[in-house]
Amino acid sequence: MKIGIDARKILNPEKGEAAGIGHYTYHLLRHLLEIDKKNKYVLFFDYRLAKKKLEKFKQKNVEIKYLPFYHYKRYLGLVYSRLLVTATLARENLDVFHFPAGNIPAKYTGKKILTVHDLAVWKHPDLFARPERRQARSITSSTLKNVEKIITVSRATASDIKEIFKVGDEKIKVIHNGIDKRFFIAPRAVQIKKNLLKYRIKKDYILYLGQLEPRKNLTRLIGAFTELKRRYLKENFQLVIAGRSGWLAKEIRHIATETEYYEDIIFTGYVEPDDLTSIFGGAKLFVFPSIYEGFGMPVVEAMACQVPVVLSDTPALKEVAAGAGVFVNPYNISGLAEAMWKVLNNNSLRETLIKNGLERAHQFNWEKCARETLKVYEEVA
């Protein structure tokens, strides 16, 4: 079997891609290539990646190709660039092609598999900037009808696909994401101390990790932290908001400056992949009040690092945490504050959450994800 995979979302292979679709694609590829030496893989990377960065993907049953069309898409336009991608794929005579994200060339007639990670833009369009809405809505009914199989990362997202696009169960396969094994290795105390200094963390802290954007509900988190400090914690804690800036991040930071506890709200910016276990490991609590998720990888990472979690009672997060966290209505600021205090103030509850969270995190495995994905390739081909 000759399997093609669009790997253009992998732009930082040396660090393993910290988040997003690139993270999913990177770990899926690594584990597919570990378990499958029989089939041939053609991996399509962005031309901007230096060849030396792709050494870890090179083996006898792998052929690496480059798609340069991002470079001159601005000259040719989206339609022409997709035609070029289609022509390139057609020449390979693939048995199956896996698109780990949207944007499938409509004219490609080979057998196709698409991974749908979430339908946030369809469920909550008001939480996204207009360009994001246009790009994400490349997933349409015609797109999904034009693929042989849809892989999705949670039952919650599968339910959304069926609700919005009227796709039948037989076309959808739920395959949970895995987790990098390094999150189960506790960092040394000296490493935690070093990284806390690096990110200006000086007190015990509550951690959020993810993109800074409206969907993540950070303005309510800031409000809940303010209430928590006012009613319970006084001067003892910081709120650490870690992650890249997204749409309206500037406004989120401005809201933080208007609170009476602004000095205890730390925006770290992007956290390097090598620092993640230290940032998780030093936290007293991880909080993830997102309005909508397709999976919620940071929740699994926090549980693997033995940090108790407070999170939204939304379908995907309830599925992923499976009772190993304290769930709250993401629109209820006082409820969120009370949930955080409940975990911080109850050692028995903390120990139970840590134990259950670690057990749950061990159920997410990239090798399992790769084996189940390979089975889908075999079925489609």
Helices and strands as residue ranges (DSSP letters): E 2-6, H 20-35, E 40-46, G 51-57, E 62-67, H 69-92, E 96-99, E 112-116, H 120-123, G 125-127, H 130-136, H 141-145, E 149-152, H 155-165, G 169-171, E 172-174, G 181-184, H 189-198, E 204-209, G 214-216, H 218-228, I 229-233, E 237-242, H 249-257, G 262-264, E 265-269, G 273-275, H 276-281, E 285-288, H 297-304, E 309-312, H 315-321, E 326-328, H 333-344, H 347-361, H 366-380
